[in-house]
Amino acid sequence: MYIFIAIIFIAELIIAGFLLYWICKFDRSVRALDFEIAKHSPSVIDGIKAFRGGVNLIQVAITKVCELVQRKKEEFMRRVVNLVVIYIILFMLRTRFKKAATYCQYAVLLKDFWDSIPV
């Protein structure tokens, strides 16, 4: 009986010693890693700041593109409405006043040409 208890106690001591060995080994590696991180922390912080700046630039660029698309959409809708109204007026005027309709068509062509010139 005493031999059985002694064997179990010795086995527990061996297991505890093995665990202590691995804990000490991991502690040394963690300390070395902590030293490396502390040594490189300014560059890591600068890298994180640069990454954050890049993300902000991308966010601003996406916002500006969305605003540009919205402005172009509104401009296109205004042009379509103006064009429809002008052609309705021209259609109504053509039946009554052929000469006035021709002048209005020239005016519309000049206006479209003027609007197409980039600023």
N, C-alpha and C positions, 0 to 999 in steps of 0.2 A: 504494500500500500504506500509506504513512504517513498519507495523508488518511483512509483507512478506519479506521485505529487512532485517529486524532484525533477522528473523528466519534463513534466508540464511546465514547471517553473523555469527550467533552463530554456525550453522552447519559447516561452514568453519573453525571456531576456534576449534571446537571439532575435526574435521578431522586433522587440523594442529597439535593440541596437541597430538593426537594419533600417527601421523607420527613422531613427535619429540621424543615421548616416545620410539618407536621402533628403531629409529636411535640411541638414547643414549644407548639402551639395546644392539644393535649390536656393537656399538663402544666399550662398556665394554668387550664384548665377544671377539672381535678382538684384543683388547689390551692384554687380558689374553692369547689368542692363540699366539700372538707375543712374549709375555714373555716366554711361554713354548718353542717356536721354538728357541728363543735366548738362552735359557738354554740348549737345546739339540743340538744346531747347531754343536759343535765340533764332537759329535758322528755321526751326520748325514753326515758331511763332510767326516769323516773317513769311514763310510759305503759306500758312493759314490765312494771314492778312491779305496776301496777294490773291489767293483763291477766292476769298470773300469779295475783294475788289473786282475780280473777273466775273463773279456771279452777279454783282451789282451792275456791271457794264452790260452784261447779257440781258438782264431784266430791263434796263433802260432802253436798250436797242429794241427789244420785243415790244415794249410800250410804245415807242416811237413808230414802229412799223404798223402796229394796230391803229394808232391815231392816223397815220398816213392812209391806210386802207379805208378807214371810216370817212376821212375827208374826201377821198377819191370817189367813194360810193355816193356821198351826198352831192358832190359836184356832178357826177354822172346822172343822178336822178333829176337834178335841176335842169341839166341840159336836155334830158329826154322830155321833161314836162314843157320846157320852153319850145322845143322842136315840135311837139305835138300841137301846142297852142298856136304856134306860128303857121303850121301847115293847115290847121283847121281854118284859121283866118284867111290864109291864101286860097283855100278851096272855096270858101264863101265869097271872097272877093273876085275870084276868077270867073265865076258865073255872071257877075254883074259888071265888074270893071276889069277888062282884060289888060289895059295899059297899066293901071295901078298894081295889078297882080304881078306883072313883069317887074316893075320897079321894086316891089316888096321882095320878090325872089332874088333880085340882085342885092338888095340890102341884107337879106339872110345869108347869101353866099359870102358877102364881104364880112359880115359879123362872124360867121364860122371860120373864115380865113384868119381874121384878127384874133379870135380865141385860140386858134391852133398854133399861133406863134408863141414859142416859149419865152418866158420872161427872164 
